[in-house]
Amino acid sequence: MIKLADKWKDYTVLATGDGYKLERWGEVTLLRPDPQVIWGAERDLFSDSRVDAVYRRSEKGGGAWEYRRTIPTEWDISYPLGDGEKLKFLIKPMGFKHTGLFPEQAVNWERTAALVKKARAERGSVKVLNLFAYTGGASVALCKAGAEVTHVDAAKGMVERAGENARLTGLTSGIRYIVDDCMKFVQREIRRGNKYDAIVMDPPSYGRGPGGEMWKIETGLYPFVKLCAQLLTDEPLFFLINSYTTGLQPAVLSNLLTLCLAGRKGKVEAYEVGLPTEEGIPLPCGAGGIYVNE
């Protein structure tokens, strides 16, 4: 099953093929590589007159942006969360093809925000821990829904951008920003006896901790999820794992959550996430697994 983030107005996948996707981000059109796009293009996307900037790969690794028109250094787009509410995010072409936002994650914003709103009416407050939180798409959505969010990421620049996204959305409180290694933070929170009603994580495929510790998702994710489970309250609301760059199947995420949260009432779901395209085909963008106690 694939869940599509199909409510965007300010973002559209215009075309795909030959390892690239052509996207409209507000008034700006970008052409970026996408590892999921292994099919051929029906036309030459590089010659599309709408392209404002292209991210070209380098044979030596990495790549760089090629600008065909003058575009803003950064700009913002909005997402309709429902009930007349909007989330706003800064978009900025950055190194290694990133823009500062993964629009397919709107699928998970919608689901978890709805869970928070319902739980707030029943519990009065909801505490959420967002790990490997990047620029805060989930943090902003969950705070907007009424959660008290702890946002943790090791990259100071990304945490600062999360704060900018929150302010753009009109949020001046409700998010605690932590620049730290996620593993070390979780270990300290366990020692402190702190608890959370829900956890969100988007772990990288590879990485190194501040002390040179090696992170490899295939060997590190299971013990990390098991460790994080110790931070959950007795009646947790949800535990969400996102996986984009790893190639992990949805069933793998389902198995991890089922094993690490064994003995707790609730259910586990796993699915692909993706984006609709103007070509009429879905663009796969990774997998999600969620434990929900409804």
C-alpha positions as CSV (number, residue, x, y, z in Angstrom):
1,M,0.0,0.0,0.0
2,I,1.3,3.5,-0.9
3,K,0.0,6.6,0.8
4,L,0.2,9.7,-1.3
5,A,0.7,13.3,-0.1
6,D,-1.9,14.6,-2.4
7,K,-3.1,17.8,-0.6
8,W,-0.3,20.1,-1.7
9,K,-1.1,23.3,-3.5
10,D,2.4,24.9,-3.5
11,Y,4.2,21.8,-4.5
12,T,3.8,19.5,-7.6
13,V,5.8,16.8,-9.3
14,L,5.5,17.8,-12.9
15,A,7.4,15.0,-14.6
16,T,9.9,12.2,-13.9
17,G,12.4,10.0,-15.8
18,D,16.0,9.2,-16.4
19,G,16.8,9.4,-12.7
20,Y,15.3,12.9,-12.3
21,K,12.2,14.6,-11.1
22,L,10.9,18.0,-12.2
23,E,9.2,19.8,-9.3
24,R,7.3,23.1,-8.8
25,W,8.1,24.6,-5.4
26,G,5.8,27.6,-5.2
27,E,6.9,29.8,-8.2
28,V,10.2,28.0,-8.6
29,T,10.8,24.9,-10.8
30,L,13.7,22.6,-9.9
31,L,15.1,19.5,-11.6
32,R,16.7,17.1,-9.1
33,P,18.0,13.6,-9.1
34,D,15.9,10.9,-7.5
35,P,17.2,7.4,-6.9
36,Q,13.7,5.9,-7.2
37,V,13.2,7.1,-10.8
38,I,14.7,4.2,-12.7
39,W,12.4,4.5,-15.7
40,G,13.0,6.5,-18.9
41,A,11.7,10.0,-19.5
42,E,9.0,10.6,-22.2
43,R,10.8,13.8,-23.1
44,D,14.1,15.6,-22.4
45,L,13.5,17.1,-18.9
46,F,16.7,19.2,-19.1
47,S,15.2,21.1,-22.1
48,D,12.0,22.0,-20.3
49,S,11.5,25.7,-20.5
50,R,10.1,25.9,-17.0
51,V,13.3,24.7,-15.3
52,D,14.8,27.5,-13.1
53,A,17.6,25.4,-11.6
54,V,19.1,21.9,-12.1
55,Y,21.1,19.9,-9.6
56,R,23.8,18.1,-11.7
57,R,25.7,15.2,-10.3
58,S,29.5,15.2,-10.4
59,E,31.5,12.2,-11.6
60,K,33.7,12.8,-8.5
61,G,30.8,12.5,-6.2
62,G,28.2,15.0,-4.9
63,G,27.2,17.7,-7.4
64,A,26.2,21.4,-7.7
65,W,23.2,23.6,-8.6
66,E,23.1,25.1,-12.1
67,Y,20.9,28.2,-12.2
68,R,19.2,29.1,-15.5
69,R,17.3,32.0,-14.0
70,T,17.7,34.3,-11.0
71,I,15.7,32.8,-8.2
72,P,15.4,33.8,-4.5
73,T,18.0,32.5,-2.2
74,E,15.1,31.1,-0.2
75,W,11.4,31.4,-0.2
76,D,8.4,29.9,1.6
77,I,5.6,27.5,0.7
78,S,2.6,26.5,2.7
79,Y,0.7,23.3,3.4
80,P,-3.0,23.1,4.3
81,L,-3.2,21.0,7.5
82,G,-7.0,21.3,7.7
83,D,-9.5,23.4,9.7
84,G,-8.2,26.5,7.9
85,E,-4.7,26.0,9.4
86,K,-1.5,26.2,7.3
87,L,2.0,25.1,7.9
88,K,4.8,27.2,6.4
89,F,8.2,26.1,5.4
90,L,11.4,27.8,4.1
91,I,12.7,26.3,0.9
92,K,16.4,26.7,0.0
93,P,18.4,24.8,-2.6
94,M,21.3,23.4,-0.5
95,G,24.2,21.1,-1.0
96,F,23.6,17.5,-2.1
97,K,20.4,18.4,-3.9
98,H,18.3,19.1,-0.8
99,T,15.7,21.9,-0.4
100,G,15.1,21.6,3.3
101,L,11.8,19.8,3.1
102,F,10.5,16.3,2.2
103,P,6.9,17.0,0.9
104,E,5.9,13.3,1.0
105,Q,6.0,13.5,4.8
106,A,2.7,15.4,4.7
107,V,1.1,11.9,4.9
108,N,2.6,11.4,8.3
109,W,2.0,15.0,9.4
110,E,-1.7,14.5,8.7
111,R,-1.9,11.2,10.6
112,T,0.0,12.2,13.7
113,A,-1.5,15.6,14.0
114,A,-4.9,14.1,14.0
115,L,-3.8,11.7,16.8
116,V,-2.5,14.6,18.8
117,K,-5.6,16.6,18.5
118,K,-7.8,13.7,19.6
119,A,-5.5,12.8,22.5
120,R,-5.3,16.4,23.7
121,A,-9.1,16.4,24.1
122,E,-8.8,13.3,26.2
123,R,-5.5,13.7,28.1
124,G,-5.0,17.5,28.2
125,S,-1.4,17.4,27.1
126,V,0.8,15.4,24.7
127,K,4.6,15.2,24.8
128,V,6.3,14.2,21.6
129,L,10.0,13.5,21.0
130,N,11.2,14.1,17.4
131,L,14.6,12.5,16.7
132,F,16.8,13.1,13.6
133,A,14.3,16.0,13.3
134,Y,16.0,17.8,10.4
135,T,14.2,21.1,9.6
136,G,11.2,20.3,11.7
137,G,8.4,19.4,9.3
138,A,7.0,17.0,11.8
139,S,7.8,19.2,14.8
140,V,5.8,22.1,13.3
141,A,2.8,20.0,12.4
142,L,2.7,18.3,15.8
143,C,3.1,21.6,17.7
144,K,0.4,23.2,15.5
145,A,-1.9,20.3,16.5
146,G,-1.2,21.1,20.2
147,A,1.7,18.9,21.2
148,E,4.7,19.8,23.4
149,V,7.6,18.8,21.1
150,T,11.2,18.1,21.8
151,H,13.1,18.5,18.6
152,V,16.6,16.8,18.4
153,D,19.1,16.9,15.6
154,A,22.9,16.9,15.6
155,A,23.2,19.6,12.9
156,K,22.9,23.1,14.4
157,G,22.0,24.7,11.0
158,M,19.0,22.3,10.5
159,V,17.8,23.0,14.1
160,E,18.0,26.7,13.4
161,R,16.0,26.3,10.2
162,A,13.4,24.3,12.2
163,G,13.0,27.3,14.4
164,E,12.5,29.5,11.4
165,N,9.8,27.2,10.1
166,A,8.0,27.3,13.4
167,R,8.0,31.1,13.5
168,L,6.8,31.2,9.9
169,T,3.9,29.1,10.9
170,G,3.2,31.4,13.8
171,L,4.5,29.2,16.6
172,T,6.4,31.1,19.2
173,S,6.4,28.4,21.9
174,G,5.7,24.6,22.3
175,I,9.0,23.3,20.7
176,R,12.1,22.7,22.7
177,Y,15.2,22.6,20.3
178,I,18.1,20.4,21.1
179,V,21.4,20.2,19.1
180,D,22.8,16.8,20.1
181,D,23.6,13.3,19.1
182,C,20.2,11.5,19.2
183,M,21.6,8.3,20.9
184,K,23.3,10.3,23.6
185,F,20.2,12.4,24.2
186,V,18.0,9.3,24.5
187,Q,20.4,7.7,27.0
188,R,20.4,10.8,29.1
189,E,16.6,11.1,29.0
190,I,16.3,7.5,30.2
191,R,18.7,8.3,33.1
192,R,16.6,11.4,34.0
193,G,13.4,9.3,34.0
194,N,11.7,11.5,31.4
195,K,8.8,10.1,29.4
196,Y,7.0,10.9,26.2
197,D,3.6,10.1,24.8
198,A,4.9,9.7,21.3
199,I,8.1,9.4,19.3
200,V,8.9,10.3,15.7
201,M,12.2,9.4,14.1
202,D,13.8,9.7,10.6
203,P,17.1,7.9,11.0
204,P,19.9,8.3,8.4
205,S,21.4,5.4,6.6
206,Y,24.9,6.2,7.7
207,G,26.5,8.7,10.1
208,R,29.1,9.4,12.8
209,G,28.5,10.6,16.3
210,P,30.4,13.5,17.8
211,G,32.9,11.0,19.2
212,G,33.4,9.3,15.9
213,E,30.9,6.6,16.7
214,M,29.7,4.8,13.5
215,W,26.0,4.6,12.8
216,K,24.7,2.1,10.2
217,I,21.0,1.7,10.0
218,E,21.0,-2.0,9.3
219,T,22.7,-2.8,12.6
220,G,21.9,0.3,14.7
221,L,18.1,0.8,14.2
222,Y,16.8,-2.2,16.1
223,P,18.7,-1.5,19.3
224,F,18.0,2.2,19.0
225,V,14.2,1.7,18.7
226,K,14.3,-0.7,21.6
227,L,16.2,1.9,23.7
228,C,13.7,4.6,22.7
229,A,10.8,2.4,23.8
230,Q,11.9,3.0,27.3
231,L,11.0,6.6,27.0
232,L,7.4,5.9,26.3
233,T,4.6,6.5,28.8
234,D,2.5,3.6,30.0
235,E,-0.2,4.6,27.5
236,P,1.8,5.8,24.5
237,L,0.0,7.5,21.6
238,F,2.2,6.5,18.7
239,F,5.7,5.7,17.6
240,L,6.6,6.6,14.0
241,I,9.7,5.5,12.0
242,N,10.4,7.1,8.6
243,S,12.8,5.6,6.1
244,Y,13.7,7.3,2.9
245,T,17.3,6.6,1.8
246,T,17.7,3.2,3.3
247,G,15.6,0.9,1.0
248,L,14.1,-0.8,4.1
249,Q,10.8,-2.5,3.2
250,P,7.7,-1.5,5.1
251,A,7.5,-5.0,6.6
252,V,10.9,-4.4,8.2
253,L,9.7,-1.3,10.0
254,S,6.6,-3.2,11.1
255,N,8.7,-6.0,12.5
256,L,10.9,-3.6,14.4
257,L,8.0,-1.9,16.1
258,T,6.1,-5.1,16.8
259,L,9.2,-6.6,18.5
260,C,10.3,-3.5,20.4
261,L,6.8,-2.6,21.6
262,A,5.8,-6.2,22.4
263,G,3.3,-6.4,25.3
264,R,1.7,-3.0,24.7
265,K,-1.8,-2.7,23.4
266,G,-2.2,-1.1,20.1
267,K,-1.5,-1.9,16.5
268,V,1.3,-1.5,14.0
269,E,0.9,-0.4,10.4
270,A,3.6,-0.1,7.7
271,Y,3.3,1.4,4.2
272,E,5.1,3.2,1.4
273,V,4.8,6.9,1.1
274,G,4.9,8.8,-2.1
275,L,3.8,11.8,-4.2
276,P,1.3,12.0,-7.0
277,T,2.7,13.3,-10.4
278,E,1.1,15.1,-13.3
279,E,2.0,12.0,-15.4
280,G,-0.6,10.0,-13.4
281,I,1.9,7.7,-11.7
282,P,2.9,7.7,-8.1
283,L,6.5,8.6,-7.2
284,P,7.7,6.3,-4.3
285,C,9.5,8.2,-1.6
286,G,10.3,5.6,1.1
287,A,8.5,3.8,3.8
288,G,6.8,4.5,7.1
289,G,6.0,2.3,10.1
290,I,3.8,3.4,12.9
291,Y,2.6,1.9,16.2
292,V,-0.7,3.5,17.2
293,N,-2.6,3.2,20.5
294,E,-6.1,4.3,19.6
